[in-house]
Amino acid sequence: LDCSRGCSSCAVPQKYNKEQELTVEETGLTIDWLHSERYRFLSYLGGEPFAPFRTKEDITFFEHTRRIVQYAAQKGMVVNVTTNGDYVDKENVELLKQAGLNTLTYSLHTYTKESLNHLLKVARLTAEAGIVSTIQAVLTKDTAEKLPGVAAVAARNGLLFVVGLVQEKGGGFSTQQKESLLSSEEEQRKIFGALLRLKTFGFLVNTRDYLMHAPDFYPNNWTCDSEKDTFIHIGAGTGGTVNVCSDVRTDLRIQDIGTLDSPVWRDKKRDLVRNCGNCLFHCYYETQKPDLIGDAPTGILVGLIKAGQVEAVRKLGDIAVRLSSRGE
C-alpha cells in the first residue's frame, strides 16, 4: 500500500503500484491459500493501511483493510495490522474491534514528545478496546539511545514494545543508504541488554534469543533457512507475488507454485537465499527460532489486555520499569 509518510529507510511507497494492487476479492483468495498452507497468523503491513487514500476499487485503504481483517478473522486467523497511527480514532477502532482485529502495531517514526504522546494516546485507545497494542521502533545509530526510554514509557502505559534493527538491503521493503544507519555492535549489545531486562516481565514482544544474539550477526549478516517457511511474504501492493521475505522477492504467484511443497517454490527459494547477501529482519529470525518459555510472560500480558485488564497491565508495567532499571 501507499503511505502518508516518507521514511528514509522504507522503500514501500516507491514500490507501490496502484494498478498492481490486489482487490479485496483477490486478497481474500490469497488468505484462503495461506490458510490452506496452514498459516494461522496474518500480519498486514506495508504502507499505511488506514489511510483515506482510495484503491483502484474506489474504497479507502481503511475499508479495504477492515474487510480483510474481518475475512481472515472469520477463518480463525490471528490478525495483526501495522500502522503509523495517523488515522486511528474511536470510530475506526470500534470498526476494527467488530471486524475481529487481534493486535495492532504502531510504528514510531518521529521522536518528538508530541509524536510519541499521540502514538501513546491512540495505542491506549485500542488497548482499552481489547486490541493488544504494541509500539514498534527501528534501532539506528540515531535512535539507539532513545529506545530503552520509549520501551519504558510504553510499559508504563500498559503497552508492549518491539524493536528491529534497521535494514539496508534495498530489495523491496528497505532502502540502501549512502551512509549506513546501523549503530555499532557495541551499542546494539548495550541497548538490547537494557531491553532484555524488560523482556523478563513480558513487555518486549521480541524473543530473548533475538535480543541476546542479534548483535552476533553484525552487520545484519544472518541467513534464514531456505527449507523452512515459518514466515512468508505476499506482495499485496505489487501484484500478489509470493516472496522469500519483504526484501527478497520473486516473480511467482500462487497459481505458479501451487503449494509450498512444490519444487518450483523450493528451488527458487534455495537459489535466492543462497545469493541474497543476508539480512536480519527480526520477524523472520524470531519465527525460525521460537522461544515459548521466554515468551510466556508476554502471553500473560496479552491475555490480561484481551480480558479488559489494561489498568492492571499499566501497574505491572510501572513495577517492571522500576525493577528493570535497577537491573533486577
MARBAVEX-381078 format. One line per 8 residues: number of its first residue (from 1); for each residue y, z, x of C-alpha. Coordinates in Angstrom, 2 decimals, decimal comma. Last residue first. Example, Ala and Ser with C-alpha at 12.3 -4.5 7.8 and 13.67 -1.06 7.14 Angstrom:
# residues 2
2	-1,06:7,14:13,67; -4,50:7,80:12,30 .
END
This chain:
# residues 328
328	-6,78:38,99:16,74; -4,42:36,96:18,94; -1,37:38,90:17,79; -0,04:35,79:16,05; -3,48:35,40:14,47; -3,21:38,80:12,78; 0,26:38,27:11,33; -0,47:34,70:10,27 .
320	-3,75:35,67:8,62; -2,14:38,55:6,70; 0,57:36,26:5,33; -2,00:33,64:4,44; -4,15:36,19:2,63; -1,12:37,07:0,52; -0,49:33,42:-0,20; -4,17:32,90:-1,08 .
312	-3,94:35,77:-3,59; -0,88:34,13:-5,14; -2,75:30,84:-5,42; -5,59:32,39:-7,41; -5,84:29,61:-10,01; -9,61:29,14:-9,69; -9,16:25,88:-7,76; -6,97:27,78:-5,29 .
304	-9,60:30,52:-4,88; -12,39:28,00:-4,35; -10,37:26,14:-1,71; -9,73:29,44:0,07; -13,47:30,19:0,14; -14,23:26,72:1,47; -11,71:27,23:4,27; -13,55:30,45:5,24 .
296	-16,88:28,49:5,25; -15,59:25,70:7,51; -16,98:27,25:10,69; -20,39:27,62:9,08; -20,42:24,06:7,73; -19,41:22,46:11,04; -19,62:18,66:10,76; -19,52:16,45:13,90 .
288	-19,55:12,86:12,63; -17,22:13,74:9,76; -14,93:15,55:12,20; -14,55:12,66:14,63; -13,79:10,17:11,87; -11,19:12,42:10,21; -9,65:13,39:13,58; -8,82:9,84:14,65 .
280	-9,61:9,98:18,37; -9,56:6,46:19,83; -11,79:4,11:21,83; -11,20:0,74:23,53; -12,81:-1,19:20,65; -15,40:-3,18:22,62; -18,64:-1,33:21,96; -17,34:-0,15:18,60 .
272	-16,70:-3,75:17,53; -20,11:-5,03:18,64; -22,01:-2,18:17,04; -20,02:-2,58:13,82; -20,70:-6,30:13,55; -24,39:-5,81:14,23; -24,62:-3,06:11,60; -22,73:-4,97:8,93 .
264	-24,61:-8,26:9,07; -27,81:-6,36:9,92; -27,77:-4,89:6,38; -28,17:-1,16:5,93; -24,52:-0,83:4,88; -25,37:-2,81:1,76; -24,44:-6,28:0,51; -22,63:-7,42:3,65 .
256	-20,55:-10,42:2,55; -20,10:-9,31:-1,08; -18,55:-6,06:0,11; -16,04:-7,87:2,29; -16,21:-8,73:5,97; -13,19:-9,88:8,01; -13,40:-6,77:10,15; -11,08:-3,95:11,13 .
248	-10,88:-1,41:13,91; -7,67:0,53:13,26; -8,44:2,20:9,89; -12,08:2,57:10,78; -15,22:0,44:11,01; -13,81:-1,75:8,27; -14,93:-3,22:4,95; -12,25:-5,71:3,90 .
240	-10,65:-5,25:0,48; -7,93:-7,90:0,70; -5,40:-6,15:2,89; -4,00:-3,47:0,60; -7,37:-1,99:-0,35; -8,59:-2,15:3,25; -11,81:-0,17:2,85; -12,51:2,33:5,63 .
232	-15,85:4,06:6,16; -16,69:7,63:7,15; -20,18:9,03:7,73; -21,40:5,53:8,52; -23,54:6,34:11,55; -25,24:3,90:13,93; -21,93:2,94:15,57; -21,47:6,50:16,80 .
224	-17,75:7,02:17,46; -16,26:6,72:20,94; -13,66:9,25:22,08; -10,94:8,38:24,62; -7,79:9,66:22,92; -6,13:10,44:26,30; -7,71:12,91:26,76; -11,25:13,22:25,42 .
216	-11,64:16,89:26,37; -8,37:17,52:24,50; -10,26:17,05:21,19; -12,77:19,76:22,15; -11,74:23,11:20,69; -9,65:21,97:17,73; -12,16:19,23:16,90; -15,15:21,55:17,18 .
208	-13,47:24,23:15,08; -13,12:21,74:12,24; -9,71:20,73:10,93; -8,76:22,04:7,49; -6,85:24,94:9,05; -6,09:27,87:6,72; -9,62:29,27:6,82; -9,01:32,66:8,44 .
200	-10,64:31,70:11,74; -8,68:28,43:11,57; -5,51:30,45:12,20; -6,83:31,37:15,66; -7,76:27,73:16,24; -4,15:26,72:15,60; -2,98:28,60:18,69; -5,74:27,05:20,79 .
192	-4,93:23,61:19,39; -1,34:24,04:20,59; -2,24:25,22:24,10; -5,07:22,73:24,58; -2,80:19,87:23,48; -0,09:21,07:25,86; -2,47:20,98:28,81; -3,72:17,52:27,88 .
184	-0,14:16,28:27,80; 1,52:15,15:24,58; 0,91:11,59:23,45; 3,96:9,62:22,30; 3,33:6,85:24,84; 6,30:4,70:25,85; 6,43:1,12:24,62; 4,22:2,28:21,75 .
176	1,30:0,53:20,07; 1,20:1,13:16,35; -1,40:2,86:14,20; -3,07:1,78:10,97; -4,18:-1,73:11,89; -5,23:-2,27:15,48; -2,24:-0,81:17,30; -4,36:1,57:19,35 .
168	-1,62:4,22:19,55; -2,97:7,27:17,74; -1,02:10,52:17,43; -3,34:13,52:17,49; -4,27:14,95:14,12; -3,32:18,14:12,33; -4,35:19,79:9,08; -2,78:22,71:7,22 .
160	-3,73:24,57:4,05; -1,28:26,03:1,57; -0,77:29,52:0,14; 2,92:29,58:1,08; 2,30:31,93:4,00; -0,37:29,50:5,20; 2,09:26,58:5,18; 4,69:28,61:7,10 .
152	2,07:29,47:9,74; 1,00:25,82:10,08; 4,64:24,78:10,48; 5,11:27,40:13,21; 1,96:26,30:15,04; 3,20:22,69:14,77; 6,71:22,93:16,19; 5,74:22,99:19,88 .
144	3,75:19,78:19,53; 6,29:17,70:17,59; 7,98:15,68:20,36; 4,95:15,23:22,63; 3,01:14,16:19,57; 0,73:16,07:17,20; 0,75:14,49:13,76; 1,19:16,72:10,72 .
136	-0,60:17,29:7,41; 0,34:19,94:4,86; -2,57:20,53:2,49; -2,73:21,13:-1,25; -5,81:22,01:-3,31; -4,97:20,92:-6,87; -5,19:23,94:-9,19; -1,82:23,35:-10,87 .
128	-0,33:26,13:-8,74; -1,44:24,14:-5,70; 0,43:21,09:-7,03; 3,70:22,97:-7,39; 3,21:24,78:-4,09; 2,93:21,36:-2,42; 6,13:20,23:-4,18; 8,10:23,18:-2,80 .
120	6,52:23,15:0,65; 7,38:19,46:1,06; 10,96:20,07:-0,01; 11,28:23,03:2,36; 9,93:20,92:5,22; 12,46:18,17:4,58; 15,41:20,57:4,26; 14,49:22,51:7,41 .
112	14,25:19,29:9,38; 11,00:18,10:10,91; 10,71:14,74:9,18; 7,25:13,16:8,93; 5,01:15,68:7,18; 2,13:14,05:5,29; 1,24:15,98:2,16; -2,49:15,92:1,38 .
104	-3,52:16,36:-2,24; -6,94:17,62:-3,29; -9,10:17,48:-6,40; -7,46:14,88:-8,62; -9,13:14,83:-12,04; -6,95:12,44:-14,04; -5,59:15,38:-16,04; -4,46:17,02:-12,80 .
96	-2,86:13,77:-11,68; -0,97:13,45:-14,98; 0,21:17,06:-14,73; 1,41:16,48:-11,18; 3,13:13,30:-12,38; 5,29:15,25:-14,80; 5,96:18,23:-12,57; 7,29:16,10:-9,69 .
88	5,96:14,28:-6,63; 7,86:11,15:-5,63; 8,95:11,90:-2,06; 5,84:13,94:-1,27; 4,78:11,88:1,77; 1,45:11,29:0,04; -2,28:11,41:0,84; -4,70:11,36:-2,10 .
80	-8,03:13,21:-2,18; -10,83:12,64:-4,67; -14,20:14,38:-4,98; -16,49:11,89:-6,71; -18,29:12,61:-9,97; -18,08:9,09:-11,41; -15,34:10,30:-13,77; -13,42:11,47:-10,71 .
72	-13,54:7,97:-9,21; -12,14:6,38:-12,38; -9,45:9,02:-12,88; -8,27:8,81:-9,29; -8,18:5,01:-9,51; -6,16:5,11:-12,73; -3,67:7,57:-11,26; -3,30:5,48:-8,09 .
64	-2,46:2,31:-10,02; 0,00:4,30:-12,16; 1,66:5,75:-9,07; 1,87:2,36:-7,36; 3,73:1,16:-10,42; 2,31:-1,49:-12,72; 3,24:-5,17:-12,59; -0,29:-6,43:-11,85 .
56	1,06:-7,67:-8,48; 1,91:-4,03:-7,79; 5,24:-2,39:-8,54; 7,14:0,06:-6,37; 7,70:3,44:-8,05; 5,97:5,15:-5,09; 3,03:7,48:-5,72; 0,55:5,76:-3,40 .
48	2,93:5,72:-0,40; 1,48:3,56:2,38; -2,05:4,32:3,46; -4,21:6,82:1,67; -6,94:7,35:-0,93; -9,67:9,64:0,38; -12,83:9,33:-1,73; -15,66:11,81:-1,27 .
40	-19,06:11,18:-2,87; -20,38:8,30:-0,79; -24,00:7,49:-1,62; -23,88:3,71:-0,97; -23,99:3,20:-4,75; -20,85:5,36:-4,96; -19,12:3,18:-2,37; -20,08:0,10:-4,36 .
32	-18,78:1,52:-7,63; -15,59:2,55:-5,82; -15,13:-1,04:-4,65; -15,67:-2,23:-8,23; -12,93:0,16:-9,34; -10,60:-1,21:-6,67; -11,25:-4,70:-8,03; -10,46:-3,55:-11,57 .
24	-7,26:-1,80:-10,50; -6,24:-4,92:-8,59; -6,77:-5,13:-4,84; -3,83:-6,02:-2,64; -3,89:-9,45:-0,98; -0,81:-10,88:-2,71; 1,16:-7,71:-1,98; 0,44:-7,92:1,74 .
16	0,67:-4,61:3,62; 0,25:-4,87:7,40; 3,90:-4,09:8,22; 3,91:-1,15:5,80; 0,69:0,24:7,37; 1,76:0,14:11,03; 2,39:3,87:11,47; 3,60:5,48:14,73 .
8	7,27:4,53:14,25; 7,46:5,92:10,72; 9,26:3,63:8,26; 9,17:5,47:4,94; 9,08:4,33:1,31; 5,66:2,78:1,84; 3,64:-0,32:0,93; 0,00:0,00:0,00 .
END
